[in-house]
Amino acid sequence: MGKTCLKDIIKVAKELKADYLKNIEKEENKELYISTDSREDFNNDKIFLAIKGEKFNGNDFALDCYNKGCRYFILSENIKMPEDAKVFYYDDTIIFFIKLAREYRRRFDIPIIAITGSCGKTTTKELTALFLSTKYKVLKTEGNLNNEIGVPKTIFNLDKTFQIAIIEAGMNHK
């Protein structure tokens, strides 16, 4: 995924009234890659976003990520972290992720085509991307990663080389 600026993370944290240590604001120009996978290698240029799923709770892996070198975290549970960890606490990290993707998207003045519906989205996305790629550099949702986690991940793959993006967004039946 692309890098996001700590300034954008702080902006989203303020908007959502998330808890964080205010002294982190002095680092606002630092750029960080977002990771939702605790199995990755970590260093000081990544922020771990803990997602609670049906089978796993990403918060449970925060200390593992710290031990691998991660120092920046977005967590939904108030876990005791080492003193040098920079932690943002918000009860719904998926909402945080979506709003952060919105901030990241604002960096790019390119059209985005959103494809939604109850069936045929992936085929429509693939055909649209194939057609547009004859003239433009196209970013598209990989596979069918079209949920509230996959869409922001796709947005974070945007960079200045793309001229258009095609985002597949699934239907939420909840």
DABELPE-V735172 format. One record per residue. N is the residue number from 0. RES is the residue in one letter. PSI is psi in whole degrees, 0 to 359 (999 if undefined). Layout:
BEGIN
N:RES:PSI + N:RES:PSI
END
This chain:
BEGIN
0:M:157 + 1:G:170 + 2:K:145 + 3:T:155 + 4:C:141 + 5:L:330 + 6:K:319 + 7:D:322 + 8:I:317 + 9:I:319 + 10:K:313 + 11:V:319 + 12:A:318 + 13:K:316 + 14:E:318 + 15:L:357 + 16:K:40 + 17:A:155 + 18:D:138 + 19:Y:161 + 20:L:125 + 21:K:337 + 22:N:349 + 23:I:340 + 24:E:336 + 25:K:346 + 26:E:18 + 27:E:338 + 28:N:357 + 29:K:136 + 30:E:139 + 31:L:141 + 32:Y:141 + 33:I:133 + 34:S:135 + 35:T:6 + 36:D:110 + 37:S:349 + 38:R:349 + 39:E:165 + 40:D:143 + 41:F:151 + 42:N:196 + 43:N:4 + 44:D:22 + 45:K:150 + 46:I:131 + 47:F:122 + 48:L:110 + 49:A:121 + 50:I:132 + 51:K:122 + 52:G:186 + 53:E:327 + 54:K:332 + 55:F:151 + 56:N:109 + 57:G:332 + 58:N:329 + 59:D:343 + 60:F:5 + 61:A:315 + 62:L:326 + 63:D:316 + 64:C:320 + 65:Y:315 + 66:N:339 + 67:K:357 + 68:G:354 + 69:C:139 + 70:R:356 + 71:Y:136 + 72:F:145 + 73:I:112 + 74:L:157 + 75:S:354 + 76:E:144 + 77:N:81 + 78:I:138 + 79:K:114 + 80:M:156 + 81:P:155 + 82:E:327 + 83:D:2 + 84:A:138 + 85:K:110 + 86:V:135 + 87:F:128 + 88:Y:124 + 89:Y:139 + 90:D:340 + 91:D:92 + 92:T:339 + 93:I:318 + 94:I:317 + 95:F:314 + 96:F:316 + 97:I:315 + 98:K:326 + 99:L:321 + 100:A:323 + 101:R:315 + 102:E:317 + 103:Y:318 + 104:R:327 + 105:R:344 + 106:R:343 + 107:F:123 + 108:D:67 + 109:I:154 + 110:P:147 + 111:I:129 + 112:I:122 + 113:A:130 + 114:I:119 + 115:T:176 + 116:G:179 + 117:S:338 + 118:C:153 + 119:G:6 + 120:K:312 + 121:T:316 + 122:T:315 + 123:T:317 + 124:K:313 + 125:E:316 + 126:L:320 + 127:T:316 + 128:A:318 + 129:L:314 + 130:F:311 + 131:L:334 + 132:S:350 + 133:T:341 + 134:K:334 + 135:Y:158 + 136:K:117 + 137:V:132 + 138:L:134 + 139:K:155 + 140:T:130 + 141:E:134 + 142:G:232 + 143:N:43 + 144:L:71 + 145:N:21 + 146:N:190 + 147:E:350 + 148:I:317 + 149:G:322 + 150:V:310 + 151:P:323 + 152:K:320 + 153:T:315 + 154:I:319 + 155:F:353 + 156:N:353 + 157:L:141 + 158:D:177 + 159:K:352 + 160:T:340 + 161:F:144 + 162:Q:342 + 163:I:152 + 164:A:143 + 165:I:114 + 166:I:124 + 167:E:125 + 168:A:120 + 169:G:167 + 170:M:134 + 171:N:117 + 172:H:15 + 173:K:999
END
